[in-house]
């Protein structure tokens, strides 16, 4: 697997992060300004994004907003006033995603070898 995260710190400027209030923009074709990285947003929530292009394959993108719940189809900040999710926690989640998908990549060929293309 190629390098997924930038060689330097993948922290992103919160001004370039996609606020949860604009999450429907992910349905639009193309890319947002910052596709890979992490930050603590001005409201204290955490944000991480991961783009994994796969040459000759399917691209994987994920986003995670920490500190929010979706209630009645709207994002609601659940953090107490003044609370902030530490950037180290958000980075840890991003690194975890990278490792999980690397593991998934190693397991999928075994699943197809055992079950073929008819997994049910």
N, C-alpha and C positions, 0 to 999 in steps of 0.2 A: 504494500500500500504506500502511495506517495504521502508526502507531508500534507497534513490537512490544515493545521493551524500555522499562521505565519511564524517564521523563525524567531522573530522578536515577540514581545508581549502582545497578544491579540486584543488588548484593551481598546475599546472604541470610544470616541467622543459621544457623549449622550445626545448631542445635537444631531448626530448622524444616525442614531438608533431609531427604529420604527416604534413610535408610541403605540400602546395597545389600543388606543382610541382610533387608530388608523389601520388596524389589522386587516380590514377588508381589502386594502391595497395589495395584499399578498395574492389575491385572486386575479389581479391584472397581469398580463404577460410582461416578461422582462424581469429586471432586478431592481432592488431598492439600493440606496446609496451604500449602506454597510451590510454586507452579506455574511461576514464571519467576525465574531468578536463578542465582547461582553462589557457591561458597564452597570453602574448604579444610576438609575434615572433621577431627575430632580425631585420627584415625589417620594423617593426612598425605595421604590421597587427595583428589582433586578431584571436585566434583559440580557439574553444571549441569543446569538444567531450562528448557524453553522451551514456552510455551503460545501458540499463534497461533489465536485464534478467527476464523472466517471467516463474516461475516454472510451468511446464505442459502447457506452451503456447508459444507464439512467442516472440522472442527477438527483442528489438527495439534498433537501433543504429543510431545516427545522428552525423554529423560533420558540422561545420560552420567556414568558413574563412572570417573574416571581413576585408574590405579594398581592396578586389579584385573584378574584373569583369571578365567574360569569354568572350573573343573576338576572333573570328575565332578559336574557340575550344581550346584556350590557356588562362591560367590565366594571368591577367595583373594587377599589383599593381596600384591602383588608388589614393593612398595617396600622398599628396605633399611631396617633399623631407624633411626629418627630422621629419615628423608628426608621431605620435604613437597613437594607440588606447589604452586608459587606461584600465588596467586590470579590474577595477571596471565595466566598460561597458561590457566586455566580460563575467565576472561573472554574471552580471545582465541578460544577454541573456541566459546563462545556467540555471539560476534559473527560468527564465520565461518558458523555455522549459519543465522543470520538472513540473511546475504548470499546464501548458496547457495540458500535457499528463495525469496528474492526473484528470483534468476536463474531458478530453476525455474519460477516463476510466469510469467515473461516468455516462456519457451520453449514451455510446454505448448500455448498456442493455435496456435503454428506447427506443432507436431507433429500436432495434430488437423486443421489446415488441409491438411496434406500427406497424411496417412494416413487421415483420418476416424476412426471409432470402431473400426476393425478393425486394430489394431496387432498384428502377429504376428512 
